[in-house]
Structures are given as structure tokens and as C-alpha cells.
């Protein structure tokens, strides 16, 4: 039973981290960046509040999936582990793709 709680707690802590990133994106006045160490200039983005809300939604949806996987571990640890591996490994390229779509949607046109 300890292992189940440990798995669920790890998933929920990761979900809380990603949810926190979403909240951070909502509160930022400057554009939210995706990559560690990178920045997005306010000159690059046409509508910063909408851009940041889209980023926040991306992170919060990802967090919700992680939280649900934490609950799946109570039903079956094997299923929870498989789902966690698929979600994290598959989620990384999906996050990159979704971020690129958000960035392209809100970036200023070339002039």
C-alpha cells in the first residue's frame, strides 16, 4: 500500500509543479517562455495576455492528466506505471508541438 501512495504522491507533486507553471503563466505581464533559459521578447508577441492564457491552459491540461494517472495507480500500479511512462515520454513532444502552435498563433507578423 505504501508503494501505491508513493506513486500517487509523486504524480500529484509533478502535477502540482506543472499546474504552478500554468498559474505563473497566467500572472506574468511579459510573455511566458517554454525552454529553460530562453526568453520571449514582448516585441515578438502580438497579444501577450492571450498568449500567456494559452500557455497556462497547456500546462494545466498536462497537469490534470498527471493527476488522473496518480489516481489510476490505486486501481492498478502496473496500469499507472504504464500510463505515466506513456504520458511523460509521449507528452514531451506533444508539449513542444502545442507550444510551437501557440507561439506561431500569437507572434507578430514580419514587417
N, C-alpha and C positions, 0 to 999 in steps of 0.2 A: 504494500500500500504506500510505503514511503516513496518508492520509485515513481508511482503514478503522480503523487503530489509534487515531487521534484520536477518531473517533466512538465506538468501543467504550470507550475510556478515559473519555470524558465520561459515557457512560451508566453505567459502573461507578462513577464517582465520585458521581453522583447517587444511584445505588442504595445506595452506602455511607452517604451522608447520611441517607437515609430509614431504612436499617437501624439506624443510630446513634440516630435518633429512637425507633425501636422499643425499642432497648436502654435508652434513657433512661426511656421509659415503664415498662419492667419494674422499674427500680431506684427509681423515685420512691415516696416514702411518702405524698405528697399526690396528689390527682387530676391526671392529665395533662390539659392544655388542648389545644385544637385550633387556635384562632385566635391569631395573633401578637398579643401584648399583652393577651390575655384571661386570666382565671383561672377555675378551677372550685373553689368552696369545698368543703372536706371535708363541710360540712353538707348539700351538695346530693346527695352520692353515698352510696348505701347500703352497698356493698361495694367499697371502694377498690382492694384487690388484684385483684379480678376485673375491675373497670373498667379498670385500668391494663393488665392482661394482654390484654384485648380491644383496647385502643388499640395495644398493641405488635404484636399479630397483624396489625392493619390496616396499620400502617406496614411491617412486614416482608414481607407479601404483596405490597404495592405495590413494595417494593424488589426482590423476586425477579423480578417482571415486567420491571422496568427492566434488571436484569442479563441476563435472557434476550434482550432486544432488543439489547443490546450484542453478544451472540454472533451474532444474526441478521445484523448488519452484515457479518460475514465471509462470509456466504453471498451476500448481495446488499445493497449500500449503499442502493439505491432502496427495497427492502423494509424495511430497517432504519429509514430515514428516515420512511417512511410509518407504520410501526408506532409509532415514537417520537412522531410528531405525534398520532396517534390515541390512544395510551396516555396521553400527558400531557394533552391537551385533553379527552379523554373521562374520564380518571381523576380530574380535579379535582372535577367534580360527583359522581362516584361516592364519592370520599373524604368529601365533605361529607355525603352521604346515609348512608353507613356510620357515620360518627361520630355523626350525629344518632340513628341506631338504637341505637348503644352508649350514648349519653348517656341516652336515654329508658328503656332497659332497666335501668340502674343508678341512676337518680336516685331520691331519696327521694320518697315519696308526699306529697301535700299533706295537711296536718293542720289 
